[in-house]
Amino acid sequence: MMSPKGVTRFRLGIGYTNVVRLNSHVLSGTNKLAGYINLAAGREIMEFYQNRSSFDTRFFINTNDYQQTLVWQLRPLQLIGKSSHCLPDGGDRTAYNPLLRLLICGSWDAGISCVQVDTDELLWHRTDLLGIQNVQMSAASPDLLYVELEAPDYIPGSFGGVVVLDVRSGTELARYEKWHSFYTHPYLARHVAVADDNIILIDDEMAVVNQIGMNYFAILDVAFREQHIAVAEGRTGLRVFDDGGTELLHYREPGKQNISHCRFDLEQPRVHCLNKISADRGRLITVDYVNGEKCAEHLLDDCTEFCFLDDSPHYVNRTGQIFRAADGQVVQRLAF
């Protein structure tokens, strides 16, 4: 396997991204439907997607007629770019590079495009990359784009794994077969993926540094905090590792559990996770990953559409209310 060389990497302390779509359809993948905002009369309902494929706190918004993709900044809320050439096929398949001001839009069966949002210039489009599941970028290597592909059954010989592209040109630099559920650290050259029923930890040279046996058939979410990694494993709980793969915490809720989302607290050694106890109800739990103790818990009467917003961390519900994850208190309401 090839490894991309000659790449200047640097560290920026910047956060995650969320994607907002209008009138969307439900998608496959780990970063699924995450919330709604009710718009003014006559407008469509927005759907949030948890998306960490970019490394700044931005919102992407599709118009309800799919004629343009609008790129919004969350704080302060303002339109920062738009494109008529780059129409995404779901939140997992969309990313924005704030350093280069490039918008990436992928599709399951129509390839992937890159647009310069200031001019709406289509820089490149590749139709040979099919079965796109998600796209990822990191401030550690802002000129690289990681594209996860699932080989479509109806296309014999199609590739399944991760392809690394030069984000400016779309040129392929490397590919890694059989990797899936790919996550990249937002500002360090670290990655997590799944291969052969193992969670694999990947370094800055795209070499596997450790393999960890999976407790569940899939990983549902991954969060990063400096040298720590949290993995949501559904009915088998939550695990936290250091970047070498040493397990620091394996947390299980008593009784029925389904840990579907996780996010680190940047101020304390804690991780917040959503335990879905039914289709529409859940508990937001805060766990100290040093001593393994539960620090806080509050019930969510409606978590059908749930999305962590940033590394504060906060989450949003379908009405556009923003809550503080630590105690469930409303701190803001999104308005358009």
NORMO-V712851 format. One record per backbone hydrogen bond with DSSP energy under -0.5 kcal/mol. CO is the residue of the C=O (numbers start at 1). NH is the residue of the N-H. If there is no record, write none. Layout:
co=CO nh=NH
co=CO nh=NH
This chain:
co=6 nh=8
co=7 nh=9
co=12 nh=14
co=17 nh=51
co=18 nh=60
co=19 nh=49
co=20 nh=62
co=21 nh=47
co=30 nh=32
co=32 nh=50
co=33 nh=306
co=35 nh=48
co=36 nh=320
co=37 nh=39
co=37 nh=46
co=40 nh=43
co=45 nh=23
co=46 nh=37
co=47 nh=21
co=48 nh=34
co=48 nh=35
co=49 nh=19
co=51 nh=17
co=53 nh=137
co=56 nh=58
co=57 nh=74
co=57 nh=75
co=58 nh=18
co=59 nh=72
co=60 nh=20
co=61 nh=70
co=63 nh=66
co=68 nh=63
co=68 nh=70
co=69 nh=83
co=70 nh=61
co=70 nh=72
co=71 nh=80
co=71 nh=81
co=72 nh=59
co=73 nh=78
co=74 nh=76
co=76 nh=78
co=78 nh=73
co=81 nh=71
co=83 nh=69
co=85 nh=87
co=86 nh=88
co=90 nh=93
co=91 nh=94
co=92 nh=135
co=93 nh=106
co=95 nh=104
co=96 nh=55
co=96 nh=98
co=97 nh=101
co=97 nh=102
co=101 nh=117
co=102 nh=97
co=103 nh=115
co=104 nh=95
co=105 nh=113
co=106 nh=89
co=107 nh=132
co=108 nh=131
co=111 nh=107
co=112 nh=126
co=113 nh=105
co=114 nh=123
co=114 nh=124
co=115 nh=103
co=115 nh=117
co=116 nh=119
co=116 nh=120
co=116 nh=121
co=117 nh=82
co=121 nh=116
co=121 nh=123
co=124 nh=114
co=126 nh=112
co=128 nh=130
co=131 nh=150
co=134 nh=148
co=136 nh=146
co=138 nh=141
co=139 nh=10
co=139 nh=142
co=140 nh=10
co=141 nh=144
co=143 nh=167
co=145 nh=147
co=145 nh=165
co=146 nh=136
co=146 nh=148
co=147 nh=149
co=147 nh=163
co=148 nh=133
co=148 nh=134
co=149 nh=151
co=149 nh=161
co=152 nh=155
co=154 nh=156
co=155 nh=158
co=160 nh=178
co=161 nh=149
co=162 nh=176
co=163 nh=147
co=163 nh=165
co=164 nh=173
co=164 nh=174
co=165 nh=145
co=165 nh=167
co=166 nh=170
co=171 nh=166
co=174 nh=164
co=176 nh=162
co=176 nh=179
co=180 nh=194
co=183 nh=192
co=186 nh=139
co=188 nh=190
co=190 nh=185
co=191 nh=202
co=192 nh=183
co=193 nh=200
co=194 nh=180
co=195 nh=198
co=197 nh=214
co=198 nh=195
co=198 nh=200
co=199 nh=212
co=200 nh=193
co=201 nh=209
co=201 nh=210
co=202 nh=191
co=203 nh=206
co=207 nh=203
co=207 nh=209
co=210 nh=201
co=212 nh=199
co=218 nh=220
co=221 nh=232
co=223 nh=230
co=225 nh=228
co=227 nh=243
co=228 nh=225
co=229 nh=241
co=230 nh=223
co=231 nh=233
co=231 nh=239
co=232 nh=220
co=232 nh=221
co=233 nh=236
co=234 nh=237
co=234 nh=259
co=237 nh=233
co=238 nh=251
co=239 nh=231
co=240 nh=248
co=240 nh=249
co=241 nh=229
co=242 nh=245
co=246 nh=242
co=249 nh=240
co=251 nh=238
co=258 nh=260
co=258 nh=276
co=259 nh=234
co=261 nh=274
co=263 nh=272
co=264 nh=266
co=265 nh=270
co=268 nh=270
co=269 nh=289
co=269 nh=290
co=270 nh=265
co=271 nh=287
co=272 nh=263
co=273 nh=275
co=273 nh=285
co=274 nh=260
co=274 nh=261
co=274 nh=276
co=275 nh=277
co=275 nh=283
co=280 nh=303
co=280 nh=304
co=281 nh=277
co=281 nh=278
co=282 nh=300
co=283 nh=275
co=283 nh=285
co=284 nh=298
co=285 nh=273
co=286 nh=295
co=286 nh=296
co=287 nh=271
co=287 nh=289
co=288 nh=292
co=293 nh=288
co=296 nh=286
co=298 nh=284
co=299 nh=301
co=300 nh=282
co=304 nh=306
co=307 nh=316
co=311 nh=266
co=313 nh=325
co=314 nh=309
co=314 nh=310
co=315 nh=323
co=316 nh=307
co=317 nh=320
co=320 nh=334
co=321 nh=317
co=321 nh=323
co=322 nh=331
co=322 nh=332
co=323 nh=315
co=324 nh=327
co=324 nh=328
co=329 nh=324
co=332 nh=322
